[in-house]
Amino acid sequence: MRENILHFLRSEDGAVTVDWVVLTAAVVSLAATVIFAIQGSTDDVGDGVGTYLTDVTPGDV
């Protein structure tokens, strides 16, 4: 029984999985931060384009 416990404590089989989980969480957090950072700017650009397209008369451009 003691040997099984020592083997379990020394085993590194799941270490790669833990690394991937941490890396994936970091990438998702970074992507969410970038999306929230540029969201306001893209809304302003979209509103500007919508206003321009509403005000322009076809053939006047």
Residue, then its C-alpha position, 0 to 999 in steps of 0.5 A: m500500500r505504501e508503494n502505491i501511495l509513493h508511486f502516485l505522489r511521484s507520478e507526473d502523468g497528469a502534469v501535461t494536462v494541467d499545463w494545457v488547462v492553464l494555457t487555455a484559460a490564459v488564452v481565453s482570458l486574453a481573448a475576452t480582454v481584447i474583445f471588451a477593449i475594442q468593443g466600444s470602438t467597433d460600435d462607434v464605427g458601426d454607428g457612423v457607417g449606419t448614419y452615412l448609409t442612411d443619409v446618402t442618396p444613391g447616385d450622389v456619391 
